[in-house]
């Protein structure tokens, strides 16, 4: 889900196929989306399918050895996400969450056979009729007040609750050494970035800017944290970075675009993220969501995907040789997980 509105955009952003031209001008020639992408990725492969009993799937992350992935998906006939682990050789998804409530933002421990994910399965109101969400708000993520972060073994056993503060706790990921977890919480009245020990102890706040801060990831060297933030209050998220101790919180992007779900390249020199121009809506057009690679100082940005369908939630494999993301490319009715060989420089 890591969003913010992670799980939300999965269903919202991926709920439509953008009507755009399938070609772009390159000098005096016309280049197809596939040809444009071939400079950066090859062997694009769909990993999850509705035939697996997954209504929609996305926000997938690699295991430390790159042999497994963990992701969220809606079981057939259900509307809420659950967490699945899949061995990339067998391609057989296994649910590792409880099957109750809603789940999002799962992640592998870097050096132990453990996982974390956020879940609302302890919500005491489960099974009770709830008022419908306000459809007039458009895109909006339900920051479930009963969402907490849990640790479990790789098969979902030995489930242990790590957060229990009132309010939303989710969007968690481990530090490279596995000693810390960074996450998003609104326990203090605003959505901010927090960090805690891997066992849930010493929970402390890192960011203090008004507006949503979320989807945090430690840098490969563990010194800084990359995240997305809406400090302007215009719903156009910007990519931000903060030191692991909470100092030197600053923006990397500063533009009128929607910048979402950043994830580090293993080199630590750049990151990949999703970008879209929401101003197109004012013209009655639908913005497309594509993947971009940006240098850490924000000075260079390169477009990676050109498909007319949305491409979101990108991640690199630990060795940097694979790119995995969520997409509806190929005319899919619902989002699924894709992977490709990464052939571009970092």
C-alpha positions, 0 to 999 in steps of 0.5 A: 500500500509506501501510500499514503495513500498507498493502497488507495492509489492502487485502486483509485489511480489504477481504476482507470485506463488513461486515454492518451496517444500510444506514440510520442515524437522523437525528432521527426520519427514516431516511437512506440511506448515499448520502444521508448521503454526499451532503453531502460527495461526489457523482458517485461513480465506480469507476475500476478493474475486474476486467475490466481484468485487475486482481484487486483494486486500491487505494492510488491517488494523483493525479499533480500535474496530477490527470490520472493516478493511480498505484496497486497492483493484483494482475494477474489470476491473481497474488496479489502487488501490482504498480504501475500508472499510469492516464490518467483520460481513457483509463482504460487501466491500464499496469503500470510495475513489473517484474512480479516480487516484491511492490510497494506505496506508489507516488507521483508526483514533484511536479515531474518525470516520475518516480515512486517505489514499493517493490518486492521484485523483487530478493529472491533467494528469489523462485521458491523455496517459502516457508512459509505465513504464520500465518493465526492472527495475523489481520490482519498485514502482511508487512514483507518484508525485501527491500522497497526503494524505487525511482525510475523514469520514468512508464512504469517505465523507468530504474529506480533503487534508492534504499534498500539497508539490510537490512530493510523500506523502503517507504511512501514519498512526496515532499515538496512541493518534490520534494527529499525522500522520507519513508518507513518502515523497520525497519532499526534494529529497529523500524518508524520514520519516516525521511527522505532526499534524493530521490536516496536520499542522507542517509537519517536517522531521524525518530521514536523511539517503540516500536511501528509508525510508518508511512504518512508524508506531508509537509504541503502546506507541507513543515514537518510529517509526518503518519503513523500510529503504534502506541505503545500496542502494542494495534494501535489505530493513532493519528494522529500528526504530527512536524516535518520535522526530527524534533522535536515528535513528538506524537499528534493522536488519542487514542482506543480506535479504529483510526485509519489512513491519514491524508492531508492536505487541500491547505489543510493545515488538516485531513486525511482518514483511515480509522477503525474500532472493533475492540472490536466483535470482542469482541461477535462483530461485524465493525467497518466501516471508514469515512472521516473528516475531522478538523481538524489539532488533532484537535478536530473529526471528521466522518464522510464515508462510510456504505456498509456495505462498507469504505472505506479509503486516502483521498486528495485531488486536488492541487486539493482538488476530488476524493476518491479511495479504495479500497472494495468498495462495490456488492457488489464481491468485491474492493477497487477504486479509486473517485473522487468530487467533493469538495463539503464544506468543508475 
